[in-house]
């Protein structure tokens, strides 16, 4: 199926990265926020930047700057959109999630947070 956009605030076209979940939801996010929250993403972005430098291309770091939708990279992640909604609400400087959570979702989100080393 074609991917659909996540709900706000993860639907901004100016974001520099798209996380596509296993249920085909696209989260438009900022690399700098993911890099601050997760050493896994920080390493991934550094490796990508190093590869671009090696190929003679302009390096694209994990800075919070505007980009066009066509320049945003897409990373497919194996977790569901429900898990990523919760994870991103934990780490993003926006509205936190205060709704009651079903235990299975909390368990899934905590497993993903552990996987991506989001210790906070």
Phi and psi restraints in degrees (range 20) as a CNS / XPLOR table:
assign (resid 1 and name C) (resid 2 and name N)
       (resid 2 and name CA) (resid 2 and name C) 1.0 -69.1 20.0 2
assign (resid 2 and name N) (resid 2 and name CA)
       (resid 2 and name C) (resid 3 and name N) 1.0 144.8 20.0 2
assign (resid 2 and name C) (resid 3 and name N)
       (resid 3 and name CA) (resid 3 and name C) 1.0 -69.5 20.0 2
assign (resid 3 and name N) (resid 3 and name CA)
       (resid 3 and name C) (resid 4 and name N) 1.0 152.9 20.0 2
assign (resid 3 and name C) (resid 4 and name N)
       (resid 4 and name CA) (resid 4 and name C) 1.0 -120.8 20.0 2
assign (resid 4 and name N) (resid 4 and name CA)
       (resid 4 and name C) (resid 5 and name N) 1.0 155.5 20.0 2
assign (resid 4 and name C) (resid 5 and name N)
       (resid 5 and name CA) (resid 5 and name C) 1.0 -75.0 20.0 2
assign (resid 5 and name N) (resid 5 and name CA)
       (resid 5 and name C) (resid 6 and name N) 1.0 145.3 20.0 2
assign (resid 5 and name C) (resid 6 and name N)
       (resid 6 and name CA) (resid 6 and name C) 1.0 -70.6 20.0 2
assign (resid 6 and name N) (resid 6 and name CA)
       (resid 6 and name C) (resid 7 and name N) 1.0 165.8 20.0 2
assign (resid 6 and name C) (resid 7 and name N)
       (resid 7 and name CA) (resid 7 and name C) 1.0 -76.3 20.0 2
assign (resid 7 and name N) (resid 7 and name CA)
       (resid 7 and name C) (resid 8 and name N) 1.0 162.4 20.0 2
assign (resid 7 and name C) (resid 8 and name N)
       (resid 8 and name CA) (resid 8 and name C) 1.0 -57.7 20.0 2
assign (resid 8 and name N) (resid 8 and name CA)
       (resid 8 and name C) (resid 9 and name N) 1.0 146.0 20.0 2
assign (resid 8 and name C) (resid 9 and name N)
       (resid 9 and name CA) (resid 9 and name C) 1.0 -93.1 20.0 2
assign (resid 9 and name N) (resid 9 and name CA)
       (resid 9 and name C) (resid 10 and name N) 1.0 17.1 20.0 2
assign (resid 9 and name C) (resid 10 and name N)
       (resid 10 and name CA) (resid 10 and name C) 1.0 -99.6 20.0 2
assign (resid 10 and name N) (resid 10 and name CA)
       (resid 10 and name C) (resid 11 and name N) 1.0 34.2 20.0 2
assign (resid 10 and name C) (resid 11 and name N)
       (resid 11 and name CA) (resid 11 and name C) 1.0 -127.8 20.0 2
assign (resid 11 and name N) (resid 11 and name CA)
       (resid 11 and name C) (resid 12 and name N) 1.0 15.5 20.0 2
assign (resid 11 and name C) (resid 12 and name N)
       (resid 12 and name CA) (resid 12 and name C) 1.0 -76.9 20.0 2
assign (resid 12 and name N) (resid 12 and name CA)
       (resid 12 and name C) (resid 13 and name N) 1.0 125.2 20.0 2
assign (resid 12 and name C) (resid 13 and name N)
       (resid 13 and name CA) (resid 13 and name C) 1.0 -67.0 20.0 2
assign (resid 13 and name N) (resid 13 and name CA)
       (resid 13 and name C) (resid 14 and name N) 1.0 -19.2 20.0 2
assign (resid 13 and name C) (resid 14 and name N)
       (resid 14 and name CA) (resid 14 and name C) 1.0 -79.7 20.0 2
assign (resid 14 and name N) (resid 14 and name CA)
       (resid 14 and name C) (resid 15 and name N) 1.0 -7.4 20.0 2
assign (resid 14 and name C) (resid 15 and name N)
       (resid 15 and name CA) (resid 15 and name C) 1.0 -62.9 20.0 2
assign (resid 15 and name N) (resid 15 and name CA)
       (resid 15 and name C) (resid 16 and name N) 1.0 156.8 20.0 2
assign (resid 15 and name C) (resid 16 and name N)
       (resid 16 and name CA) (resid 16 and name C) 1.0 -104.7 20.0 2
assign (resid 16 and name N) (resid 16 and name CA)
       (resid 16 and name C) (resid 17 and name N) 1.0 8.1 20.0 2
assign (resid 16 and name C) (resid 17 and name N)
       (resid 17 and name CA) (resid 17 and name C) 1.0 -152.7 20.0 2
assign (resid 17 and name N) (resid 17 and name CA)
       (resid 17 and name C) (resid 18 and name N) 1.0 144.5 20.0 2
assign (resid 17 and name C) (resid 18 and name N)
       (resid 18 and name CA) (resid 18 and name C) 1.0 -119.9 20.0 2
assign (resid 18 and name N) (resid 18 and name CA)
       (resid 18 and name C) (resid 19 and name N) 1.0 124.7 20.0 2
assign (resid 18 and name C) (resid 19 and name N)
       (resid 19 and name CA) (resid 19 and name C) 1.0 -98.7 20.0 2
assign (resid 19 and name N) (resid 19 and name CA)
       (resid 19 and name C) (resid 20 and name N) 1.0 117.7 20.0 2
assign (resid 19 and name C) (resid 20 and name N)
       (resid 20 and name CA) (resid 20 and name C) 1.0 -102.3 20.0 2
assign (resid 20 and name N) (resid 20 and name CA)
       (resid 20 and name C) (resid 21 and name N) 1.0 119.3 20.0 2
assign (resid 20 and name C) (resid 21 and name N)
       (resid 21 and name CA) (resid 21 and name C) 1.0 -84.0 20.0 2
assign (resid 21 and name N) (resid 21 and name CA)
       (resid 21 and name C) (resid 22 and name N) 1.0 171.8 20.0 2
assign (resid 21 and name C) (resid 22 and name N)
       (resid 22 and name CA) (resid 22 and name C) 1.0 -64.9 20.0 2
assign (resid 22 and name N) (resid 22 and name CA)
       (resid 22 and name C) (resid 23 and name N) 1.0 -21.8 20.0 2
assign (resid 22 and name C) (resid 23 and name N)
       (resid 23 and name CA) (resid 23 and name C) 1.0 -101.0 20.0 2
assign (resid 23 and name N) (resid 23 and name CA)
       (resid 23 and name C) (resid 24 and name N) 1.0 24.3 20.0 2
assign (resid 23 and name C) (resid 24 and name N)
       (resid 24 and name CA) (resid 24 and name C) 1.0 60.5 20.0 2
assign (resid 24 and name N) (resid 24 and name CA)
       (resid 24 and name C) (resid 25 and name N) 1.0 46.8 20.0 2
assign (resid 24 and name C) (resid 25 and name N)
       (resid 25 and name CA) (resid 25 and name C) 1.0 -112.1 20.0 2
assign (resid 25 and name N) (resid 25 and name CA)
       (resid 25 and name C) (resid 26 and name N) 1.0 130.7 20.0 2
assign (resid 25 and name C) (resid 26 and name N)
       (resid 26 and name CA) (resid 26 and name C) 1.0 -96.8 20.0 2
assign (resid 26 and name N) (resid 26 and name CA)
       (resid 26 and name C) (resid 27 and name N) 1.0 119.0 20.0 2
assign (resid 26 and name C) (resid 27 and name N)
       (resid 27 and name CA) (resid 27 and name C) 1.0 -99.9 20.0 2
assign (resid 27 and name N) (resid 27 and name CA)
       (resid 27 and name C) (resid 28 and name N) 1.0 116.0 20.0 2
assign (resid 27 and name C) (resid 28 and name N)
       (resid 28 and name CA) (resid 28 and name C) 1.0 -88.8 20.0 2
assign (resid 28 and name N) (resid 28 and name CA)
       (resid 28 and name C) (resid 29 and name N) 1.0 112.0 20.0 2
assign (resid 28 and name C) (resid 29 and name N)
       (resid 29 and name CA) (resid 29 and name C) 1.0 -131.1 20.0 2
assign (resid 29 and name N) (resid 29 and name CA)
       (resid 29 and name C) (resid 30 and name N) 1.0 174.7 20.0 2
assign (resid 29 and name C) (resid 30 and name N)
       (resid 30 and name CA) (resid 30 and name C) 1.0 -107.3 20.0 2
assign (resid 30 and name N) (resid 30 and name CA)
       (resid 30 and name C) (resid 31 and name N) 1.0 130.7 20.0 2
assign (resid 30 and name C) (resid 31 and name N)
       (resid 31 and name CA) (resid 31 and name C) 1.0 -57.6 20.0 2
assign (resid 31 and name N) (resid 31 and name CA)
       (resid 31 and name C) (resid 32 and name N) 1.0 -40.9 20.0 2
assign (resid 31 and name C) (resid 32 and name N)
       (resid 32 and name CA) (resid 32 and name C) 1.0 -61.5 20.0 2
assign (resid 32 and name N) (resid 32 and name CA)
       (resid 32 and name C) (resid 33 and name N) 1.0 -35.8 20.0 2
assign (resid 32 and name C) (resid 33 and name N)
       (resid 33 and name CA) (resid 33 and name C) 1.0 -70.8 20.0 2
assign (resid 33 and name N) (resid 33 and name CA)
       (resid 33 and name C) (resid 34 and name N) 1.0 -44.4 20.0 2
assign (resid 33 and name C) (resid 34 and name N)
       (resid 34 and name CA) (resid 34 and name C) 1.0 -63.3 20.0 2
assign (resid 34 and name N) (resid 34 and name CA)
       (resid 34 and name C) (resid 35 and name N) 1.0 -40.3 20.0 2
assign (resid 34 and name C) (resid 35 and name N)
       (resid 35 and name CA) (resid 35 and name C) 1.0 -64.8 20.0 2
assign (resid 35 and name N) (resid 35 and name CA)
       (resid 35 and name C) (resid 36 and name N) 1.0 -37.6 20.0 2
assign (resid 35 and name C) (resid 36 and name N)
       (resid 36 and name CA) (resid 36 and name C) 1.0 -68.1 20.0 2
assign (resid 36 and name N) (resid 36 and name CA)
       (resid 36 and name C) (resid 37 and name N) 1.0 -34.4 20.0 2
assign (resid 36 and name C) (resid 37 and name N)
       (resid 37 and name CA) (resid 37 and name C) 1.0 -87.0 20.0 2
assign (resid 37 and name N) (resid 37 and name CA)
       (resid 37 and name C) (resid 38 and name N) 1.0 -22.8 20.0 2
assign (resid 37 and name C) (resid 38 and name N)
       (resid 38 and name CA) (resid 38 and name C) 1.0 -140.7 20.0 2
assign (resid 38 and name N) (resid 38 and name CA)
       (resid 38 and name C) (resid 39 and name N) 1.0 117.1 20.0 2
assign (resid 38 and name C) (resid 39 and name N)
       (resid 39 and name CA) (resid 39 and name C) 1.0 -61.7 20.0 2
assign (resid 39 and name N) (resid 39 and name CA)
       (resid 39 and name C) (resid 40 and name N) 1.0 -26.9 20.0 2
assign (resid 39 and name C) (resid 40 and name N)
       (resid 40 and name CA) (resid 40 and name C) 1.0 -64.1 20.0 2
assign (resid 40 and name N) (resid 40 and name CA)
       (resid 40 and name C) (resid 41 and name N) 1.0 -49.0 20.0 2
assign (resid 40 and name C) (resid 41 and name N)
       (resid 41 and name CA) (resid 41 and name C) 1.0 -68.7 20.0 2
assign (resid 41 and name N) (resid 41 and name CA)
       (resid 41 and name C) (resid 42 and name N) 1.0 -38.1 20.0 2
assign (resid 41 and name C) (resid 42 and name N)
       (resid 42 and name CA) (resid 42 and name C) 1.0 -57.9 20.0 2
assign (resid 42 and name N) (resid 42 and name CA)
       (resid 42 and name C) (resid 43 and name N) 1.0 -47.4 20.0 2
assign (resid 42 and name C) (resid 43 and name N)
       (resid 43 and name CA) (resid 43 and name C) 1.0 -63.0 20.0 2
assign (resid 43 and name N) (resid 43 and name CA)
       (resid 43 and name C) (resid 44 and name N) 1.0 -41.3 20.0 2
assign (resid 43 and name C) (resid 44 and name N)
       (resid 44 and name CA) (resid 44 and name C) 1.0 -59.9 20.0 2
assign (resid 44 and name N) (resid 44 and name CA)
       (resid 44 and name C) (resid 45 and name N) 1.0 -44.3 20.0 2
assign (resid 44 and name C) (resid 45 and name N)
       (resid 45 and name CA) (resid 45 and name C) 1.0 -69.8 20.0 2
assign (resid 45 and name N) (resid 45 and name CA)
       (resid 45 and name C) (resid 46 and name N) 1.0 -38.0 20.0 2
assign (resid 45 and name C) (resid 46 and name N)
       (resid 46 and name CA) (resid 46 and name C) 1.0 -64.7 20.0 2
assign (resid 46 and name N) (resid 46 and name CA)
       (resid 46 and name C) (resid 47 and name N) 1.0 -41.2 20.0 2
assign (resid 46 and name C) (resid 47 and name N)
       (resid 47 and name CA) (resid 47 and name C) 1.0 -64.0 20.0 2
assign (resid 47 and name N) (resid 47 and name CA)
       (resid 47 and name C) (resid 48 and name N) 1.0 -40.7 20.0 2
assign (resid 47 and name C) (resid 48 and name N)
       (resid 48 and name CA) (resid 48 and name C) 1.0 -65.1 20.0 2
assign (resid 48 and name N) (resid 48 and name CA)
       (resid 48 and name C) (resid 49 and name N) 1.0 -40.6 20.0 2
assign (resid 48 and name C) (resid 49 and name N)
       (resid 49 and name CA) (resid 49 and name C) 1.0 -65.4 20.0 2
assign (resid 49 and name N) (resid 49 and name CA)
       (resid 49 and name C) (resid 50 and name N) 1.0 -42.8 20.0 2
assign (resid 49 and name C) (resid 50 and name N)
       (resid 50 and name CA) (resid 50 and name C) 1.0 -62.1 20.0 2
assign (resid 50 and name N) (resid 50 and name CA)
       (resid 50 and name C) (resid 51 and name N) 1.0 -40.3 20.0 2
assign (resid 50 and name C) (resid 51 and name N)
       (resid 51 and name CA) (resid 51 and name C) 1.0 -63.1 20.0 2
assign (resid 51 and name N) (resid 51 and name CA)
       (resid 51 and name C) (resid 52 and name N) 1.0 -39.0 20.0 2
assign (resid 51 and name C) (resid 52 and name N)
       (resid 52 and name CA) (resid 52 and name C) 1.0 -67.1 20.0 2
assign (resid 52 and name N) (resid 52 and name CA)
       (resid 52 and name C) (resid 53 and name N) 1.0 -39.2 20.0 2
assign (resid 52 and name C) (resid 53 and name N)
       (resid 53 and name CA) (resid 53 and name C) 1.0 -64.2 20.0 2
assign (resid 53 and name N) (resid 53 and name CA)
       (resid 53 and name C) (resid 54 and name N) 1.0 -40.3 20.0 2
assign (resid 53 and name C) (resid 54 and name N)
       (resid 54 and name CA) (resid 54 and name C) 1.0 -63.2 20.0 2
assign (resid 54 and name N) (resid 54 and name CA)
       (resid 54 and name C) (resid 55 and name N) 1.0 -32.3 20.0 2
assign (resid 54 and name C) (resid 55 and name N)
       (resid 55 and name CA) (resid 55 and name C) 1.0 -86.2 20.0 2
assign (resid 55 and name N) (resid 55 and name CA)
       (resid 55 and name C) (resid 56 and name N) 1.0 0.0 20.0 2
assign (resid 55 and name C) (resid 56 and name N)
       (resid 56 and name CA) (resid 56 and name C) 1.0 81.4 20.0 2
assign (resid 56 and name N) (resid 56 and name CA)
       (resid 56 and name C) (resid 57 and name N) 1.0 14.6 20.0 2
assign (resid 56 and name C) (resid 57 and name N)
       (resid 57 and name CA) (resid 57 and name C) 1.0 -93.1 20.0 2
assign (resid 57 and name N) (resid 57 and name CA)
       (resid 57 and name C) (resid 58 and name N) 1.0 164.8 20.0 2
assign (resid 57 and name C) (resid 58 and name N)
       (resid 58 and name CA) (resid 58 and name C) 1.0 -68.2 20.0 2
assign (resid 58 and name N) (resid 58 and name CA)
       (resid 58 and name C) (resid 59 and name N) 1.0 133.5 20.0 2
assign (resid 58 and name C) (resid 59 and name N)
       (resid 59 and name CA) (resid 59 and name C) 1.0 -72.7 20.0 2
assign (resid 59 and name N) (resid 59 and name CA)
       (resid 59 and name C) (resid 60 and name N) 1.0 139.1 20.0 2
assign (resid 59 and name C) (resid 60 and name N)
       (resid 60 and name CA) (resid 60 and name C) 1.0 -118.8 20.0 2
assign (resid 60 and name N) (resid 60 and name CA)
       (resid 60 and name C) (resid 61 and name N) 1.0 104.1 20.0 2
assign (resid 60 and name C) (resid 61 and name N)
       (resid 61 and name CA) (resid 61 and name C) 1.0 -84.6 20.0 2
assign (resid 61 and name N) (resid 61 and name CA)
       (resid 61 and name C) (resid 62 and name N) 1.0 -175.2 20.0 2
assign (resid 61 and name C) (resid 62 and name N)
       (resid 62 and name CA) (resid 62 and name C) 1.0 -94.4 20.0 2
assign (resid 62 and name N) (resid 62 and name CA)
       (resid 62 and name C) (resid 63 and name N) 1.0 56.5 20.0 2
assign (resid 62 and name C) (resid 63 and name N)
       (resid 63 and name CA) (resid 63 and name C) 1.0 -97.2 20.0 2
assign (resid 63 and name N) (resid 63 and name CA)
       (resid 63 and name C) (resid 64 and name N) 1.0 151.2 20.0 2
assign (resid 63 and name C) (resid 64 and name N)
       (resid 64 and name CA) (resid 64 and name C) 1.0 -85.9 20.0 2
assign (resid 64 and name N) (resid 64 and name CA)
       (resid 64 and name C) (resid 65 and name N) 1.0 81.3 20.0 2
assign (resid 64 and name C) (resid 65 and name N)
       (resid 65 and name CA) (resid 65 and name C) 1.0 -128.4 20.0 2
assign (resid 65 and name N) (resid 65 and name CA)
       (resid 65 and name C) (resid 66 and name N) 1.0 159.4 20.0 2
assign (resid 65 and name C) (resid 66 and name N)
       (resid 66 and name CA) (resid 66 and name C) 1.0 -69.7 20.0 2
assign (resid 66 and name N) (resid 66 and name CA)
       (resid 66 and name C) (resid 67 and name N) 1.0 151.0 20.0 2
assign (resid 66 and name C) (resid 67 and name N)
       (resid 67 and name CA) (resid 67 and name C) 1.0 -145.1 20.0 2
assign (resid 67 and name N) (resid 67 and name CA)
       (resid 67 and name C) (resid 68 and name N) 1.0 166.8 20.0 2
assign (resid 67 and name C) (resid 68 and name N)
       (resid 68 and name CA) (resid 68 and name C) 1.0 -89.3 20.0 2
assign (resid 68 and name N) (resid 68 and name CA)
       (resid 68 and name C) (resid 69 and name N) 1.0 155.5 20.0 2
assign (resid 68 and name C) (resid 69 and name N)
       (resid 69 and name CA) (resid 69 and name C) 1.0 -56.6 20.0 2
assign (resid 69 and name N) (resid 69 and name CA)
       (resid 69 and name C) (resid 70 and name N) 1.0 -34.2 20.0 2
assign (resid 69 and name C) (resid 70 and name N)
       (resid 70 and name CA) (resid 70 and name C) 1.0 -71.1 20.0 2
assign (resid 70 and name N) (resid 70 and name CA)
       (resid 70 and name C) (resid 71 and name N) 1.0 -18.3 20.0 2
assign (resid 70 and name C) (resid 71 and name N)
       (resid 71 and name CA) (resid 71 and name C) 1.0 -91.4 20.0 2
assign (resid 71 and name N) (resid 71 and name CA)
       (resid 71 and name C) (resid 72 and name N) 1.0 -7.2 20.0 2
assign (resid 71 and name C) (resid 72 and name N)
       (resid 72 and name CA) (resid 72 and name C) 1.0 -73.8 20.0 2
assign (resid 72 and name N) (resid 72 and name CA)
       (resid 72 and name C) (resid 73 and name N) 1.0 129.3 20.0 2
assign (resid 72 and name C) (resid 73 and name N)
       (resid 73 and name CA) (resid 73 and name C) 1.0 -74.6 20.0 2
assign (resid 73 and name N) (resid 73 and name CA)
       (resid 73 and name C) (resid 74 and name N) 1.0 153.3 20.0 2
assign (resid 73 and name C) (resid 74 and name N)
       (resid 74 and name CA) (resid 74 and name C) 1.0 -114.5 20.0 2
assign (resid 74 and name N) (resid 74 and name CA)
       (resid 74 and name C) (resid 75 and name N) 1.0 127.5 20.0 2
assign (resid 74 and name C) (resid 75 and name N)
       (resid 75 and name CA) (resid 75 and name C) 1.0 -117.3 20.0 2
assign (resid 75 and name N) (resid 75 and name CA)
       (resid 75 and name C) (resid 76 and name N) 1.0 123.7 20.0 2
assign (resid 75 and name C) (resid 76 and name N)
       (resid 76 and name CA) (resid 76 and name C) 1.0 -86.5 20.0 2
assign (resid 76 and name N) (resid 76 and name CA)
       (resid 76 and name C) (resid 77 and name N) 1.0 129.1 20.0 2
assign (resid 76 and name C) (resid 77 and name N)
       (resid 77 and name CA) (resid 77 and name C) 1.0 -117.5 20.0 2
assign (resid 77 and name N) (resid 77 and name CA)
       (resid 77 and name C) (resid 78 and name N) 1.0 145.6 20.0 2
assign (resid 77 and name C) (resid 78 and name N)
       (resid 78 and name CA) (resid 78 and name C) 1.0 -78.3 20.0 2
assign (resid 78 and name N) (resid 78 and name CA)
       (resid 78 and name C) (resid 79 and name N) 1.0 -11.2 20.0 2
assign (resid 78 and name C) (resid 79 and name N)
       (resid 79 and name CA) (resid 79 and name C) 1.0 -81.0 20.0 2
assign (resid 79 and name N) (resid 79 and name CA)
       (resid 79 and name C) (resid 80 and name N) 1.0 165.8 20.0 2
assign (resid 79 and name C) (resid 80 and name N)
       (resid 80 and name CA) (resid 80 and name C) 1.0 -83.5 20.0 2
assign (resid 80 and name N) (resid 80 and name CA)
       (resid 80 and name C) (resid 81 and name N) 1.0 166.9 20.0 2
assign (resid 80 and name C) (resid 81 and name N)
       (resid 81 and name CA) (resid 81 and name C) 1.0 -65.0 20.0 2
assign (resid 81 and name N) (resid 81 and name CA)
       (resid 81 and name C) (resid 82 and name N) 1.0 -32.0 20.0 2
assign (resid 81 and name C) (resid 82 and name N)
       (resid 82 and name CA) (resid 82 and name C) 1.0 -62.1 20.0 2
assign (resid 82 and name N) (resid 82 and name CA)
       (resid 82 and name C) (resid 83 and name N) 1.0 -44.2 20.0 2
assign (resid 82 and name C) (resid 83 and name N)
       (resid 83 and name CA) (resid 83 and name C) 1.0 -65.7 20.0 2
assign (resid 83 and name N) (resid 83 and name CA)
       (resid 83 and name C) (resid 84 and name N) 1.0 -43.2 20.0 2
assign (resid 83 and name C) (resid 84 and name N)
       (resid 84 and name CA) (resid 84 and name C) 1.0 -69.8 20.0 2
assign (resid 84 and name N) (resid 84 and name CA)
       (resid 84 and name C) (resid 85 and name N) 1.0 -33.4 20.0 2
assign (resid 84 and name C) (resid 85 and name N)
       (resid 85 and name CA) (resid 85 and name C) 1.0 -58.6 20.0 2
assign (resid 85 and name N) (resid 85 and name CA)
       (resid 85 and name C) (resid 86 and name N) 1.0 -46.4 20.0 2
assign (resid 85 and name C) (resid 86 and name N)
       (resid 86 and name CA) (resid 86 and name C) 1.0 -66.4 20.0 2
assign (resid 86 and name N) (resid 86 and name CA)
       (resid 86 and name C) (resid 87 and name N) 1.0 -47.6 20.0 2
assign (resid 86 and name C) (resid 87 and name N)
       (resid 87 and name CA) (resid 87 and name C) 1.0 -56.8 20.0 2
assign (resid 87 and name N) (resid 87 and name CA)
       (resid 87 and name C) (resid 88 and name N) 1.0 -49.2 20.0 2
assign (resid 87 and name C) (resid 88 and name N)
       (resid 88 and name CA) (resid 88 and name C) 1.0 -67.0 20.0 2
assign (resid 88 and name N) (resid 88 and name CA)
       (resid 88 and name C) (resid 89 and name N) 1.0 -33.8 20.0 2
assign (resid 88 and name C) (resid 89 and name N)
       (resid 89 and name CA) (resid 89 and name C) 1.0 -68.3 20.0 2
assign (resid 89 and name N) (resid 89 and name CA)
       (resid 89 and name C) (resid 90 and name N) 1.0 -27.3 20.0 2
assign (resid 89 and name C) (resid 90 and name N)
       (resid 90 and name CA) (resid 90 and name C) 1.0 -70.1 20.0 2
assign (resid 90 and name N) (resid 90 and name CA)
       (resid 90 and name C) (resid 91 and name N) 1.0 -38.8 20.0 2
assign (resid 90 and name C) (resid 91 and name N)
       (resid 91 and name CA) (resid 91 and name C) 1.0 -100.5 20.0 2
assign (resid 91 and name N) (resid 91 and name CA)
       (resid 91 and name C) (resid 92 and name N) 1.0 -17.9 20.0 2
assign (resid 91 and name C) (resid 92 and name N)
       (resid 92 and name CA) (resid 92 and name C) 1.0 -82.2 20.0 2
assign (resid 92 and name N) (resid 92 and name CA)
       (resid 92 and name C) (resid 93 and name N) 1.0 144.4 20.0 2
assign (resid 92 and name C) (resid 93 and name N)
       (resid 93 and name CA) (resid 93 and name C) 1.0 -80.9 20.0 2
assign (resid 93 and name N) (resid 93 and name CA)
       (resid 93 and name C) (resid 94 and name N) 1.0 62.1 20.0 2
assign (resid 93 and name C) (resid 94 and name N)
       (resid 94 and name CA) (resid 94 and name C) 1.0 -142.3 20.0 2
assign (resid 94 and name N) (resid 94 and name CA)
       (resid 94 and name C) (resid 95 and name N) 1.0 -153.3 20.0 2
assign (resid 94 and name C) (resid 95 and name N)
       (resid 95 and name CA) (resid 95 and name C) 1.0 -67.6 20.0 2
assign (resid 95 and name N) (resid 95 and name CA)
       (resid 95 and name C) (resid 96 and name N) 1.0 121.8 20.0 2
assign (resid 95 and name C) (resid 96 and name N)
       (resid 96 and name CA) (resid 96 and name C) 1.0 -74.8 20.0 2
assign (resid 96 and name N) (resid 96 and name CA)
       (resid 96 and name C) (resid 97 and name N) 1.0 163.5 20.0 2
assign (resid 96 and name C) (resid 97 and name N)
       (resid 97 and name CA) (resid 97 and name C) 1.0 -91.3 20.0 2
assign (resid 97 and name N) (resid 97 and name CA)
       (resid 97 and name C) (resid 98 and name N) 1.0 115.1 20.0 2
assign (resid 97 and name C) (resid 98 and name N)
       (resid 98 and name CA) (resid 98 and name C) 1.0 -113.8 20.0 2
assign (resid 98 and name N) (resid 98 and name CA)
       (resid 98 and name C) (resid 99 and name N) 1.0 5.7 20.0 2
assign (resid 98 and name C) (resid 99 and name N)
       (resid 99 and name CA) (resid 99 and name C) 1.0 -71.9 20.0 2
assign (resid 99 and name N) (resid 99 and name CA)
       (resid 99 and name C) (resid 100 and name N) 1.0 150.3 20.0 2
assign (resid 99 and name C) (resid 100 and name N)
       (resid 100 and name CA) (resid 100 and name C) 1.0 -61.1 20.0 2
assign (resid 100 and name N) (resid 100 and name CA)
       (resid 100 and name C) (resid 101 and name N) 1.0 138.5 20.0 2
assign (resid 100 and name C) (resid 101 and name N)
       (resid 101 and name CA) (resid 101 and name C) 1.0 -112.4 20.0 2
assign (resid 101 and name N) (resid 101 and name CA)
       (resid 101 and name C) (resid 102 and name N) 1.0 137.4 20.0 2
assign (resid 101 and name C) (resid 102 and name N)
       (resid 102 and name CA) (resid 102 and name C) 1.0 -67.5 20.0 2
assign (resid 102 and name N) (resid 102 and name CA)
       (resid 102 and name C) (resid 103 and name N) 1.0 142.0 20.0 2
assign (resid 102 and name C) (resid 103 and name N)
       (resid 103 and name CA) (resid 103 and name C) 1.0 -54.2 20.0 2
assign (resid 103 and name N) (resid 103 and name CA)
       (resid 103 and name C) (resid 104 and name N) 1.0 -39.2 20.0 2
assign (resid 103 and name C) (resid 104 and name N)
       (resid 104 and name CA) (resid 104 and name C) 1.0 -64.2 20.0 2
assign (resid 104 and name N) (resid 104 and name CA)
       (resid 104 and name C) (resid 105 and name N) 1.0 -35.7 20.0 2
assign (resid 104 and name C) (resid 105 and name N)
       (resid 105 and name CA) (resid 105 and name C) 1.0 -71.3 20.0 2
assign (resid 105 and name N) (resid 105 and name CA)
       (resid 105 and name C) (resid 106 and name N) 1.0 -42.2 20.0 2
assign (resid 105 and name C) (resid 106 and name N)
       (resid 106 and name CA) (resid 106 and name C) 1.0 -60.8 20.0 2
assign (resid 106 and name N) (resid 106 and name CA)
       (resid 106 and name C) (resid 107 and name N) 1.0 -43.0 20.0 2
assign (resid 106 and name C) (resid 107 and name N)
       (resid 107 and name CA) (resid 107 and name C) 1.0 -63.1 20.0 2
assign (resid 107 and name N) (resid 107 and name CA)
       (resid 107 and name C) (resid 108 and name N) 1.0 -43.0 20.0 2
assign (resid 107 and name C) (resid 108 and name N)
       (resid 108 and name CA) (resid 108 and name C) 1.0 -64.5 20.0 2
assign (resid 108 and name N) (resid 108 and name CA)
       (resid 108 and name C) (resid 109 and name N) 1.0 -44.8 20.0 2
assign (resid 108 and name C) (resid 109 and name N)
       (resid 109 and name CA) (resid 109 and name C) 1.0 -66.7 20.0 2
assign (resid 109 and name N) (resid 109 and name CA)
       (resid 109 and name C) (resid 110 and name N) 1.0 -40.1 20.0 2
assign (resid 109 and name C) (resid 110 and name N)
       (resid 110 and name CA) (resid 110 and name C) 1.0 -66.2 20.0 2
assign (resid 110 and name N) (resid 110 and name CA)
       (resid 110 and name C) (resid 111 and name N) 1.0 -36.9 20.0 2
assign (resid 110 and name C) (resid 111 and name N)
       (resid 111 and name CA) (resid 111 and name C) 1.0 -64.0 20.0 2
assign (resid 111 and name N) (resid 111 and name CA)
       (resid 111 and name C) (resid 112 and name N) 1.0 -41.6 20.0 2
assign (resid 111 and name C) (resid 112 and name N)
       (resid 112 and name CA) (resid 112 and name C) 1.0 -66.8 20.0 2
assign (resid 112 and name N) (resid 112 and name CA)
       (resid 112 and name C) (resid 113 and name N) 1.0 -40.3 20.0 2
assign (resid 112 and name C) (resid 113 and name N)
       (resid 113 and name CA) (resid 113 and name C) 1.0 -61.1 20.0 2
assign (resid 113 and name N) (resid 113 and name CA)
       (resid 113 and name C) (resid 114 and name N) 1.0 -40.4 20.0 2
assign (resid 113 and name C) (resid 114 and name N)
       (resid 114 and name CA) (resid 114 and name C) 1.0 -64.7 20.0 2
assign (resid 114 and name N) (resid 114 and name CA)
       (resid 114 and name C) (resid 115 and name N) 1.0 -45.0 20.0 2
assign (resid 114 and name C) (resid 115 and name N)
       (resid 115 and name CA) (resid 115 and name C) 1.0 -58.5 20.0 2
assign (resid 115 and name N) (resid 115 and name CA)
       (resid 115 and name C) (resid 116 and name N) 1.0 -43.2 20.0 2
assign (resid 115 and name C) (resid 116 and name N)
       (resid 116 and name CA) (resid 116 and name C) 1.0 -91.8 20.0 2
assign (resid 116 and name N) (resid 116 and name CA)
       (resid 116 and name C) (resid 117 and name N) 1.0 9.8 20.0 2
assign (resid 116 and name C) (resid 117 and name N)
       (resid 117 and name CA) (resid 117 and name C) 1.0 56.0 20.0 2
assign (resid 117 and name N) (resid 117 and name CA)
       (resid 117 and name C) (resid 118 and name N) 1.0 42.8 20.0 2
assign (resid 117 and name C) (resid 118 and name N)
       (resid 118 and name CA) (resid 118 and name C) 1.0 -90.4 20.0 2
assign (resid 118 and name N) (resid 118 and name CA)
       (resid 118 and name C) (resid 119 and name N) 1.0 81.4 20.0 2
assign (resid 118 and name C) (resid 119 and name N)
       (resid 119 and name CA) (resid 119 and name C) 1.0 -71.5 20.0 2
assign (resid 119 and name N) (resid 119 and name CA)
       (resid 119 and name C) (resid 120 and name N) 1.0 -30.0 20.0 2
